[in-house]
Amino acid sequence: MDTQRAQEIAFSPNMENVIYKGEPVYIEHVDQNNGIATIHPLSNPNDKQSVAVTNLEIKGDVH
């Protein structure tokens, strides 16, 4: 995923099916300058992580 798409998802009122390492996650914030997203697993909102946006996928996207 690119930073622009991650930013769109973060601001969207609709919940996208974003995946990180096979696990559904929620994007809290995107640092477009550094290509980093703050995320947490849907199953554990307290487990916040900063990850490269390029490591995020939208479930069902074919590359």
Contacts in CASP RR format, 6 or more apart in sequence:
PFRMAT RR
TARGET T0000
AUTHOR 0000-0000-0000
METHOD contacts of the structure
MODEL  1
MDTQRAQEIAFSPNMENVIYKGEPVYIEHVDQNNGIATIHPLSNPNDKQS
VAVTNLEIKGDVH
1 18 0 8 1.000
1 53 0 8 1.000
1 54 0 8 1.000
1 56 0 8 1.000
1 57 0 8 1.000
1 58 0 8 1.000
2 53 0 8 1.000
2 54 0 8 1.000
3 30 0 8 1.000
3 32 0 8 1.000
3 35 0 8 1.000
3 53 0 8 1.000
4 32 0 8 1.000
5 58 0 8 1.000
6 27 0 8 1.000
6 30 0 8 1.000
6 37 0 8 1.000
6 53 0 8 1.000
6 56 0 8 1.000
7 30 0 8 1.000
7 32 0 8 1.000
9 16 0 8 1.000
9 18 0 8 1.000
9 27 0 8 1.000
9 58 0 8 1.000
10 27 0 8 1.000
10 28 0 8 1.000
10 29 0 8 1.000
10 30 0 8 1.000
10 37 0 8 1.000
15 26 0 8 1.000
16 58 0 8 1.000
17 24 0 8 1.000
17 58 0 8 1.000
17 59 0 8 1.000
17 60 0 8 1.000
18 24 0 8 1.000
18 25 0 8 1.000
18 26 0 8 1.000
18 27 0 8 1.000
18 39 0 8 1.000
18 56 0 8 1.000
18 57 0 8 1.000
18 58 0 8 1.000
18 59 0 8 1.000
19 25 0 8 1.000
19 56 0 8 1.000
19 57 0 8 1.000
19 58 0 8 1.000
19 59 0 8 1.000
20 39 0 8 1.000
20 41 0 8 1.000
20 49 0 8 1.000
20 51 0 8 1.000
20 55 0 8 1.000
20 56 0 8 1.000
20 57 0 8 1.000
21 55 0 8 1.000
23 41 0 8 1.000
23 42 0 8 1.000
23 43 0 8 1.000
24 41 0 8 1.000
24 42 0 8 1.000
24 43 0 8 1.000
24 59 0 8 1.000
25 39 0 8 1.000
25 40 0 8 1.000
25 41 0 8 1.000
25 42 0 8 1.000
25 56 0 8 1.000
26 39 0 8 1.000
26 40 0 8 1.000
26 41 0 8 1.000
26 42 0 8 1.000
26 45 0 8 1.000
27 37 0 8 1.000
27 38 0 8 1.000
27 39 0 8 1.000
27 56 0 8 1.000
28 37 0 8 1.000
28 38 0 8 1.000
28 39 0 8 1.000
28 40 0 8 1.000
28 48 0 8 1.000
29 37 0 8 1.000
29 38 0 8 1.000
30 36 0 8 1.000
30 37 0 8 1.000
30 38 0 8 1.000
30 53 0 8 1.000
31 37 0 8 1.000
31 38 0 8 1.000
35 52 0 8 1.000
35 53 0 8 1.000
35 54 0 8 1.000
36 50 0 8 1.000
36 51 0 8 1.000
36 52 0 8 1.000
36 53 0 8 1.000
37 50 0 8 1.000
37 51 0 8 1.000
37 52 0 8 1.000
37 53 0 8 1.000
37 56 0 8 1.000
38 48 0 8 1.000
38 49 0 8 1.000
38 50 0 8 1.000
39 48 0 8 1.000
39 49 0 8 1.000
39 50 0 8 1.000
39 51 0 8 1.000
39 56 0 8 1.000
40 46 0 8 1.000
40 47 0 8 1.000
40 48 0 8 1.000
40 49 0 8 1.000
41 47 0 8 1.000
END
